Amino acid sequence: MFTLKFFHGGQFSNHPGIEYVNGKITFIDNVDIDGFGMGMLEEMVKGLGYPSDMVFYYHFKIPRVCLDLGLKCLSNDSDFENLFAHVRRGNTVIEIYIEHWNSRVFFKSINIEEEESEDSEHEDSEEEDDPDYIADKDNQVEDVEVDMQNFKANVDFDVDGDEEEDGDCGGHQDFECDGLHDSYVDLENFDSNSDSNDENTTLLRKVSRRIRRKRQHSRVSSESPCPFYIGQLIEDKGRLNDMVKHFALESRRQLYILKNESLRYRVVCLGTNPSLDAEEGTQGQNSKILLSEVGEHQCLQTREVGLYTMSSIAKEIELLVEKNPEIPITALQDVIQKRHQVQVSLPKVFRAKRIATRKLFGDYVEQYGLLRDYCEELLRANPGSTIKIDVEPSSNPSSLTRQFRRIYICYGAMKKGFKTCGREILGLDGCFMKGPYPGQILSAVGVDGNNGIYPVAFSLVEAESFQSWSWFLELLMDDLDLPKNTNFTFISDRQKGLIPALSRVFPDAEHRFCLRHIHENMRKQWRGDVFKSMLWRVASATTLPFYDNAMDEIKRADKTLFEWLSKIPPTSWSRAHFSTRANCDMLLNNICEVFNRQLIGARDKPVITCLEYIREYITKRIVNVKKIQARSTGPLTPAATNTFDTIKKEASQLTVLMVDSAKYQVKGSGSQCVVNVELKTCTCRKWELTGMPCKHAVAAIWDMTRNDMRAGIPESWVSEVYWLDTWKKVYSHVIDPIPGPEMWKRSHCPTQLTPPKHHKQIGRPKKMRKKSIEEIQAVFSNGGKMTRKGNTTTCGKCGTNGHNIRTCNLQSGTQDA
């Protein structure tokens, strides 16, 4: 199910910078991916009030991509399959744009594939299209849509290219020479009105008479693209640089700044003159006042403008990079070349994009030096929060620097909200950090009364190991006031470092394993719907007799599978063995996977930018949840209401036998259970596991009402964790904002943080293509010599890249590597 966001009644503006203007926005929720097609789309448009004989053009936008690059046609089955692919990747809101009568979209959209993560959790999302895929329909995560497309870090550094000159301000596509606040010198009265004798005044006196003599010969035509004129005074050298560069780009001339001093500034044109006796045209400027000017350019225009520097390109593409940080450099090169008809190399565009990215999202190294100031500002704005920074052990205690290793953050608002929620379960997971300093983002995510995610704490660590997980869990234990012998419930993906760490920090806690990852390991040998269904029946059984019957069925079908499953503790993956403390019977760690998917835009950013991205995401999510709460009615949350309505529908088919005021016997199709309304229990155990009355309990409550026992409505028997009032109390705690870095107080810590050292990441290595026997034998025929394939050195014996024959263990003529 997904949501359609219709843009209709308007039209597109011109390309580039395309926008949908003068239109309306309408949302249609709960669209089924199986039944959605052109026929349903046309019916939806009719429902918007448009006549059936009207001509429509349909487009949809790739999520998290601007309209210039992400607009796609929606007209045939392949287009709808493309749309469905984005829905299956977790994009629950799809934007549909409608054009009426005629279409103005004539440009060719650049195809930008969404980022495919190399992490194992995103490999799972690719497998959702596989029919052999397991899903917990009873615990669907009801998360809200949070738009992080316009995120911009508050750590905004003034970054220029290393090759640029000081004071080089670059160019911009919307540069207007009239907006530079140029001032005009009153040369007629300058000599008589000025009494100063400084060097600048003396120079102006000397040149004023010369300027007055030349002014009568200088008549620049209004149609001339040149922004300069005789006697023009430009107060700032940076603006003068901008004007010269902009003029060079607009006129496509090879201008060269010959002198750039405090009192002299001279620009010459190095263009090729078409005449045989070519002369070099010059423009001279002294003291930032234009003294002389050669007439119109006689040279040929060029497509390689030297003054179109990397900083100029960076300023021009800054808006595009901000809207779509993953935009390819080939797309940027195409936009620049079409806009200015100039040739720009890919390495130059790459470096310009790097400058723009650093300007928008900060510098990787510099942000570690500001990290202490940032953390102290967060603590001042959010009292009650916990922020811990861990550094590498130093061999020199007197050193003024410390090497960063880890940081842990738990906001006071999220801490209070989780304790109010009442569902004592946390999902634990990690995802990879990218960029020059790789690492892991560890997270602890809860689930609220609306089955939505509730991030509690997160940490940036060097690697996903026993030491890092132990450090994270110990801090989490202190924040949540959990005793060491607590029976709290955790669910994870069975990471090797997490299992021993959790056993050490919380030896008595309930540790559930994500059933999806158990199934992923199982399907390597036992594939197909039959084995998947048998696994699900065992895991979803809520009582021991049903669990034993399901395991016996597996034993009869495949004894090897039965023995393999018996090695996994049933308390970790079967509802029949779960405790009833958590008010949650989920079998999948969907809550962490949803949260990790939201962090894709943060994982390649510098450290403070990454932390700010997570803080803004959580803040926006709280605001969006409050909007849903304002529209919600009834005693229960929207997700709980839908689930309970299904339970009541099933309860209407049951018969009840009253034993006494507390005990009831409830019969259904092939089942019979005993309900104790006083203890709030049922022999099916679903009431105890979830905190929500099962269908047998609802039938018993209705029977109490018919017997005038004042039982009240069935919703009043639901646990408080599902109440709308409780849900609102959870999100009444908010994370307070912080000012920009220019207002941060300097930390009094005597040491400065430096970037972390490289740590080998734990995980599955990239898959390498195995060489066939024919390929290896073909290499043997080369006599074991090193061969060159492109830019890669290949061993002549085994064919391994970068391998040395001296260390090769293959013997000539064998086929074993």
Secondary structure by P-SEA (a helix, b strand, c coil): cbbbbbbcccccccccccccccbbbbbbcccccccccaaaaaaaaaaacccccbbbbbbbbcccccccccccccccaaaaaaaaaaaaacccbbbbbbbccccccccccccccccccccaaaaaaaaccccccccccccccbbbbbbcccccccccccccccccccccccccccccccccbbbbbcccccccccccccaaaaaaaaaaaaaaaacccbbbbcccccccccccccccaaaaaaaaaaaaaaaccccccccccccbbbbbbcccccccbbbbbbccccccccccccccccbbbbcccccccaaaaaaaaaaaaaacccccaaaaaaaaaaaccccccaaaaaaaaaaaaaaacccaaaaaaaaaaaaaaaaaacccbbbbbbbcccccccccbbbbcbbbbbbaaaaaaaaaacccbbbbbbbbbbccbbbbbbbccccccccbbbbccccccccccaaaaaaaaaaaaaaacccccccbbbbccccaaaaaaaaaacccbbbbccaaaaaaaaacccccaaaaaaaaaaaacccaaaaaaaaaaaaaacaaaaaaaaacccccccccccccccccccccaaaaaaaaaaacccccccaaaaaaaaaaaaaaaaaaaaaaaaaccccccaaaaaaaaaaaaaaaabbbbbccccbbbbbcccccccccccccccccccccccccccaaaaaaaaaaaaaccccccccccccccccaaaaaaaacbbbbbbbccccccccccccccccccbbbbbccccbbbbbcaaaaaaaaaacccccccccbbbbcccccccccccccccccccccc
